[in-house]
Amino acid sequence: MIEIDCRDLPCPRPIIELAKALPGVPVGERLAVVAHDPAARYDVPAWCRMRGQEYVGEEAAEDGAPRYVVRRLS
């Protein structure tokens, strides 16, 4: 799983970084966005719905930061 470190980035940068990284992820593989930005909790699932990707869910990174996991479908 590829992980994007967006811990110190304000909204909307975590979504911008997610969109930039997705083409480098093979279809079927997962990508995780680690972000302290509270809007990411809502923005990542919404972005997945709009872009036809699967929002797998939220988990914690090793340091406890929120990690939002996406599976590339197309």
Backbone as a ProteinNet text record, in pm:
[ID]
protein_1_A
[PRIMARY]
MIEIDCRDLPCPRPIIELAKALPGVPVGERLAVVAHDPAARYDVPAWCRMRGQEYVGEEAAEDGAPRYVVRRLS
[TERTIARY]
85.2	0	89.8	57.8	128.2	65.8	149.5	99.5	147.9	55.2	87.2	83	191.4	199.1	149.8	29.1	-30.6	-58.1	14.8	-9.4	-13.3	74.7	84.3	18.9	-58.3	-117.9	-262.4	-297.9	-436.7	-526	-655.4	-755.4	-736.3	-741.9	-776	-654.9	-537.1	-415.4	-416.3	-471.5	-472	-544.4	-652.6	-726.3	-647.1	-581.1	-498.3	-386.2	-323.7	-215.2	-268.3	-386.9	-450.1	-473	-527.6	-554.9	-426.3	-318.8	-191.7	-129.2	-147.2	-82.5	-157.5	-287.8	-368.6	-321	-283.2	-238.9	-119	-39.6	75.8	45	-82.4	-124	-190	-146.6	-210.5	-357.6	-441.7	-583	-592.3	-675.7	-694.2	-609.5	-509.3	-421.6	-476.8	-421.3	-467.9	-368.6	-424.3	-349	-402.3	-314.4	-358.3	-313	-404.3	-375.1	-371.7	-257.8	-245	-254.9	-358.4	-382.3	-445.8	-395	-454.9	-570.1	-581.3	-686.5	-823	-906.3	-1034.4	-1128.1	-1113.8	-1200.2	-1170.6	-1050.8	-1014.9	-1108	-1159.4	-1251	-1374.9	-1414.8	-1532	-1491.4	-1380.4	-1337.9	-1291.8	-1218.8	-1168	-1283.2	-1380.6	-1492.2	-1571.9	-1592	-1666.6	-1590.2	-1459.5	-1377.3	-1387.2	-1383.5	-1394.7	-1528.3	-1636.6	-1768.1	-1770.1	-1715	-1716.2	-1624.3	-1518.7	-1419.1	-1431.9	-1531.3	-1552.8	-1447.3	-1392.2	-1294.9	-1358.2	-1300.2	-1356	-1291.3	-1374.2	-1325.1	-1327.3	-1210.9	-1200.4	-1233	-1185.6	-1215.9	-1103.7	-1125	-1028.6	-962	-832.7	-757.9	-654.3	-573.6	-471.3	-333.4	-254.4	-115.2	-38.2	86.5	166.9	175.7	173.5	181.9	44.7	-60	-195.5	-268.5	-202.3	-266.9	-372.6	-481.3	-582.9	-526.4	-559.5	-518	-643.7	-665.2	-783.9	-741	-802.1	-757.6	-853.6	-794.4	-868.2	-817.1	-909.1	-868.2	-896.5	-796.6	-815.3	-896.9	-1007.7	-1095	-1079.3	-1032.2	-1017.1	-904.6
-117.3	0	123.6	216.2	343.8	437.4	511.8	605.9	746.2	841.1	981.5	1054.3	1120.4	1194.5	1337.3	1363.9	1497.1	1553.7	1508.5	1547.1	1698.2	1771.3	1915.3	1999.2	1935.9	2009.7	2048.7	2175.1	2219.1	2178.2	2180.5	2156.1	2259.9	2223.2	2095.4	2012.8	2044.1	1977.7	1825.2	1763.7	1616.5	1555.5	1618.4	1566.4	1589.5	1702.9	1730.8	1628.3	1598.2	1498.6	1358.9	1326.3	1198.6	1187.9	1292.7	1291.8	1279.7	1344.6	1336.7	1198.6	1131.4	1001.8	884.9	897.3	783.4	721.7	799.2	736.1	642.4	660.1	574.1	446.6	428.2	310.5	211.5	86.8	-12	-33.4	-59.2	-89	-207.8	-193.7	-297.9	-277.4	-193.1	-166.8	-53	-39.9	61.4	175.7	289.7	412	471.9	517.1	575.1	720.6	805.2	946.4	965.9	1008.7	1036.3	1187.4	1231.9	1375.8	1410.5	1519	1572.4	1667.4	1710.3	1802.6	1738.3	1798.7	1736.9	1720.5	1804.4	1793.2	1667.2	1611.9	1492.3	1375.5	1368.7	1261.2	1257.3	1373.2	1383.6	1395.4	1463.4	1489.5	1364.4	1276.4	1156.6	1065.9	1031.9	950.5	1019	1150.4	1223.7	1221.3	1240	1235.9	1098.5	993.1	856.5	836.5	883.7	870.7	945.1	1064.3	1145	1088	1021	970	820.3	754.7	613	521.8	561.4	478.7	426.9	325.9	266	326.9	381.6	427.4	306.8	259.7	140.1	172.4	287.8	326.7	403	432.7	508.6	415.5	434.5	361.4	457.3	410.9	496.3	458.4	560.7	538.8	500.4	462.4	419.4	525	652	759.9	805.3	734.8	767.8	864.8	918.7	1011.2	936.8	1003.5	939.4	903.4	783.7	735.5	692.5	750.2	723.5	639.1	520.7	422.6	416	419.7	419.2	302.9	232.4	127.7	180.1	173.6	218.5	115.4	160.4	71.7	90.3	205.9	230.7	327.4
0	0	0	-86.7	-94	8.3	79.2	179	145.1	147.1	121.1	254.7	288.6	414.1	392	439.5	428.6	567.3	666.7	806.3	827.5	761.4	784.3	674.6	588.2	476.9	507.3	482.4	504	387.1	411.9	308.6	198.1	74.4	12.1	-30.6	20.8	-25.1	-13	95	97	-23.8	-67.2	-183.4	-311.5	-320.9	-438.2	-447.5	-335.4	-333.7	-366.8	-318.8	-352	-502.5	-561.3	-705.5	-787	-741.8	-813	-802.1	-688.6	-665.5	-728.3	-745.4	-790.9	-922.5	-1024	-1149.4	-1133.3	-1030.2	-1007.6	-931	-894.9	-818.1	-913.9	-916.3	-1003.4	-964.8	-1063.9	-1039.1	-944.3	-842.3	-742.3	-617.9	-626.8	-512.1	-426.8	-307.1	-212.8	-198.7	-163.3	-139.8	-10.7	76	202.6	211.4	258.5	281.8	433.1	485.7	628.9	645.7	717.8	728.6	862.5	921.5	1044	1012.2	888.1	847.3	874.7	961.1	994.9	875	773.4	656	575.4	587.3	510.4	541.6	663.2	702.4	611.4	561.7	473.8	327.6	303.1	166.2	92.5	160.5	91.9	46.6	133.2	84.3	-26.5	-15.8	-119.1	-251.1	-245.1	-365.3	-431.2	-349.7	-403.5	-476.1	-415	-480.4	-613.8	-616.8	-739.4	-846.9	-807.6	-902.5	-930	-871.9	-898.9	-837.7	-724.2	-653.8	-525	-464.3	-342.7	-218.6	-130.5	-0.8	91.4	133.3	216.2	361.6	410.4	547.2	612.2	738.8	817.6	918.4	936.1	1037	1093.9	1185	1245.1	1191.6	1160.4	1123.1	1249.6	1234.5	1350	1458.5	1419.1	1517.6	1567	1526.4	1569.6	1479.5	1378	1284.6	1202.5	1167.3	1084	945.6	900.7	768.9	694.9	577.2	495.9	376.5	364.5	266.4	148	27.9	-98.7	-182.1	-248.7	-344.5	-484	-570.5	-708.4	-784.7	-842	-918.6	-1068.8	-1110.8	-1255.5	-1280.6
[MASK]
++++++++++++++++++++++++++++++++++++++++++++++++++++++++++++++++++++++++++

